[in-house]
Amino acid sequence: MTTTTISPAHHRSLGDHTWQDQAVCQRTCLDAALEGGDTHGIRGGMTEEEREQLHEKVANRLDYSRVNATVAGRDVHLTKAERRAVVRAAYRHGITEQRLAWLLKVSDEHAQKLYRETRRAIRNRDLEQTTKTTPPPEPDGERLRRDDFGTAA
């Protein structure tokens, strides 16, 4: 004879959202709903109304854990801001243009272009910081006159 033990059922009460924290697929499911533009049903532990604000912000999302995962070689769907961050991180870490092309699924030529733009942006930022921190030379108590500047051509 077999005995069966029936444990008491645990039912959620209305408004109980404790299951959301325990959902294994919470982040993955939410990302898929936001990236795919899914506006119906409960996804990632959030209702349609709760996700509405996130849908507006997803294009500008910059999640460095996703950037780091991509640089490490994982296949992650990235926003434009995250793609720019991957290029900067790859450049700083000395990742080759071919590897960057593979990470972002672009051509080698496009990866070269992205690195050129990054080098230019870094150089320009350095120049801007240098000019902002270098104060203009001050005269030795003398007031500059019009004749001190010379003449054009």
N, C-alpha and C positions, 0 to 999 in steps of 0.2 A: 504494500500500500504506500502510495506517495502522498506526501503532504505538501500543500502549496501555501506559501505565506504571501499574503497580499498586504503590501505596505499602503499606508493611507495616501490618497492622491493629494498632490499639492497643486492647487488651482491658483492662478493669479487673480488678484482682486482688480477691479476696474481702476485704471490709472497707475497700475504697478509696472514700472519700467525697469526693474532690476535685471531683467533678462538681457537688456541691451549691453550691459557691461560684461556679461559672460559670453556674448556671441563671438565665436571664433572668427567668423567672416566679416565682422563689423567694418574694419577699415577697407578691405578689398571690395566689399559690396558697396560701400558708400562711394568710393572712388569710381567704380564702374557706373554707378547711377549718375554721378555728377558729370563725368567725362562723356557719357553717352547721352546726356540730356534727358534722362528718364525722370519724368515728373509725376508718375502715377505709382501709388502703393507705398508700402513701407520698405525702404531699402537702407541698409547700413544702420539699422536701428533708429531711423528717423522717418517721420511722416512727411507727406508732400509739403505741408506748410513749413516744417522745420528745415527742409532742404532748400526751399525757395530762395532764401538769402544766400546760401552757399552757391547756388547755380550762378548767381550774378557775379560772384567773386572768383569762380574757378579759373577763369582765363588769366587772372593775374596771380594765381597761387604760386608761391615759391617755397617749396618744402625741401629743405636741405637733406633730409633723409632720403628722399627720392633722387636727388642729385647725386649723393654719395653712392647709392645703390647702382645708378647708371654708370658712374665712373668705375665701379667695381665689376661691371660687366653684366649686370642684370638687365633684362628687357622691361623697361618701365615706360609707360605712356607719359610724356612730359608736356607741360604747358610751354608757351614761348619764353616766359621768364625763367623757367627751369632749364630749358635748352641753352639759353645764354649763360646761365650759371655753370652748366656742364662744360661748355666751351672754356670759360675762364678757369675752372678747376682743372680741367685737362691740360690747359696751357701752363698753369702754375706747377703742375706735377710732372711736366715734361713728357706727357703722353704724345706719341707720334701722331702725325696727321692721318695716317692709315688707320690707326686704332680709333681715333676720334670719328672718322668716317664710318667705321664699323659700329661704334656705339650709337651714333645718331642715325644710322641707316641712310647716309648721304654719300655722294661720290667723293673720291679723293680730292678732286678739284674744288668742290664746295667746302670741304674741310680746310683746305689751304686758304681759301678766301676767308673763312671764319677766323682762322688764326691770324691772318693779316689784319683783319678788322680789330681783333683783340689787342694785337701789338700796338696798333695805332691808337686805340682808346687808352691803353695804359700809358703810352708815351705822352699823349695829350694831357691826361690827368696829372702826370708828373710835372709837366711844364706849367700847368695852371697852378699847382701847389707851390712851385718854386717862385712864380711871380707874385703870388699872394703873400708868401712869407718873407720875401726880400723887400725891405722898405726902400723907397727912393732915396738917393743920396741927398743929404741936407747941406746947404751952403754954410760956410763958416761965418754965420752971422751977417753975411752980406745979402742984400736983396738983389735978385737977378733982374737985369734990365733987358730991354728989347734987343739991344746990340749983342748981348751975351749969347744969343742963339744962332748967330750967323745969318747968312742969306741963302736963299734957295737958288740953285744953278747960277 
